[in-house]
Amino acid sequence: MDLSSVFSLDGKVALVTGASKGIGFEIAEIFAAAGAKVVLSSRKQQAVDEMADKLRCQGYEASGVACNVGHMEELPLLVEKTVALYGQIDILVNNAAVNPVFGPVHETSLEVFDKIMDVNVKAAFELCRLCYPHLRKSNGASVINISSIGGLSPEPGLGIYSISKAALISLTKVFAKEWGDSKIRVNAICPGLIKTKFSEALWSNDKIMGVILKQLAIKRAGTSEEIGAMALFLASGASSYTTGAVLTADGGFTI
């Protein structure tokens, strides 16, 4: 049995947000290695161009399209450019996220609340809606929302972020239920502590890491590659009977 075909993305087009670094880039790279044509999106064109060039140098097909997903008016253009480049969209990964504050929720301004919800939830909703006409034409469409273990259990100091990630989990389940008849699968990944720039304030602090490691069955931080591998499972035919799932990758933190 040739297991490589089970995880193949040959002929697929994937749109990945927040793809200029960290988890987003690793997902894009793994998808490209599996045969997909990949559109990497992030706020700055130079950043996504550099990452797309990095993939093309490996022999993969990739393009960069700048988009600030917090600006709703930019989202239709992102979808239009993706279709103009490759003619279709089969896989959507809503990975872009922000968390500009750390502290009690009662000290968080409404402006910051709105910014977090716009990027972490509203943009995912709108991109799903905009991509729907293209996803429904696909043979094996998949939407993957990158949530967080904070969406399952609020993390100290990350209250609004946790709220937004809980909303993203609910959004995932709603779309999965409504889009099943259209043969579009929608799933969520909830990473724990992953060693990226986004979480550097945690894993670079020995005192904080000491506390966290005591709560992990696997005594280390995770890697972006490990999240990318899980995303490949959800994007490929290997998970063809999986929708509405909320998968944790947290080293056993939530046990």
N, C-alpha and C positions, 0 to 999 in steps of 0.2 A: 504493500500500500504506500502510495506517494503522499506523505503527510504535508509536503510543501504546498500542494494544491488546496488543502484545507484552509491555509492562512494566506492564500494568494489574493492580492488586490489588483491583479492585471485587468486593465480596461476601466478601472475606477478613477474617478476624480474626487479628491478630498480637499475641503476648505477647512483650514485650521486657524483659529484666532489666537492671539497672544503667542505667536509662533517664532518670535525673534530670539528667544532664549528659553532656558529651563524646560519644563514639561512640554510646552507647546512645540518647541523645536524638536525634541526627541520623538514626539509623536509623529511629526512631519517626516523626520528622517526614517523612522521605522516603516511608515506607510510607503514612502518612496522606495525603500529597499524591497518591500513586498510587491512592488509593481505599479503603485498608484501614481497618477499625475497629481502633484500637490501644489496648492496655492497657500502660501504662507502670508498671514496678515498680522500686522501690528501697527502702532501709531506712526512710526517713522519709515519712510520709503527706503532710506539708506540702510536701515537695519534689516529690513526684510530682503532687500536686494542682496546684501552680503550673505545672509543665510541661504537664500535660494542659489546663489553662486556656489556656495559650499556644497550643496546637494548636486548641482549640475557637474561639478568637478569630479564627483563620484560616479558619474554616468547616469544620474537620475533626471527625471523631467520635473522641473519645479519653477514656479514664478512667485514674485513678491508683489503684493498689493497693499498699500498703506490704507489703514482705516482706524479711526478712533471710534471704537464700538459704543462709547458713551455718548456719541453724537448720532442720534437716530437718523438724521438726514444723510449720513454717509453710508449707511448699511445697504440701501438698494444699489448703490454704485458698486459696492464690493461684490454683491451677487452678480450684477450685470457683467462686471469685468471678468469674474471667474468663468461665467458661461461663454463670454466672448473669446477667452483664451482656449478653453478646452471643450466647449459645446455641451457640457452637462455638469451636474453635481450629484454624486452618489453618497458622499460621506460628509457630514458636518460635525466639526469638533468645536464646541463652545468652551474654550479654555481661558480666554482673557478674563482677568479679575483684578480688583483693586482692594486695598485695605489701608487707607491713609491715616487711621487712628488706632490708638491702643489705650484702653481705659474703660471706665464705667459707662454704660449706655446713657445714663442721665446727663453725662457731660458731653455727649455727642450732639452737634448741631444738626438741624434739619437739612442744611445744605450738604453736610457730609453724608448724612443718611441717604439723601437722594442720589448723590454721586455713586455710592456703593451699590445701591439698588439698580441704578441705570446700567452700570457696567456688568454687574454680576448676575442680574436677573432679566431686566427689561431687554437688554441687547440679545440675550439668548432666545427669549421669546420672539423678538422681532426677526432674528435671523432664521429661526425655525419657520416662521410664517412666510418669509420671503423665499426660502429655499423649497418650500413644500411643492410648488408646481414642477420643480425639477426632480426632487426626490421621488415623487410618485411615479415618474417615468422610468426609474432605475430598477434593475433586477438585483435586488439585495441592498436597498438603501439603509443607511445607518446614521443615527444622530447620537453623539456621545457628549454628555455634559460633564465637565470636570467640577465636581462639588468639593466637599471636604468632610472630614470626620466632625468638624465643627457644625455641620448641618445635621448631624445625628445627635450630638450632645454639645451644647454651647461651651466654647473655650474661654477661660478667664481672660478678660481684657479685650476679647475679640467678639463682643456681643453682636454688633450690627453685621459684621462679616458672617458670623454664625447664622444670623437670621436670614441673610441673603442666600447662603448655601442651603439652608433648609427649604427655602422657597424654590430653589433650583431643583432640589430633589422632587418636590411636589409637582413642579412644572414637567419634569421628566416623566412622571407617572401618568399625568393627564394626557400628554401628547402620545405616550405609548398606547394608552387605551383608545384614544380617538383615531389614531393613525394605523392601527392594526389591519383594518380592512384595506388600506392602501399599501400594505406590505412594506411599511416603514417601521423599522425597529428603533426604539429610543431608550437609552440606558445611561446610567450615571456611574462615575468613578469617584470614590471618596478617599483621596490620599490623606495619610497622616503626615508625619514630619518627613518631608522630602528635602534633600540637600540641594537647594536652589538659591539663587539670589533673593528671591521673594521671601524666603524663610531664614535668611542669614542671621538675623538678629537673635534667633533661637539657637541654631546649631553652632554658632560661633561663640556662644556664651557657655563656658564650662559649668558654671553653677546651674544654669537652666537645663543644660543637657543632662547633668547628673540626676536631676529630678525626673526628667522625661524618660531617661533610660530605665529607671526603676519600674516604670509602668509598661515597658515594652517586652513582649515575649521574645522577640528577636531584638537583641540588644544593640541596635544601631539605627541610624537614620536611613530612610529609603533613598533610591536614586530615580532620576527622571527616566532612565531606561526601563526601570521596572514598571512605571506607569505607562510608558509607551507600549510595552509588551501586552499589558492588559487592554489597552486601547485597540491594539491590533486584533486581539481576540474578539472584541465587540464589533469591530468594523468588518471582519471577515465572515466567511461562511461557517466558521467554527462555532459561531454563536447564533446560528440561523433560527433557533427556537427560543432565543433569549430577548425579552423586551420588558421594559419597566423595572429592570434589575438595578439595585443599588449595591455596587461592589466596593468593599473596603480594601485598601492597600495601606496598612498602617502598622505593620510589624506586631500586630496583636494588641494594640492600644485599647481597642473597644471590646476586648474579650471580658 
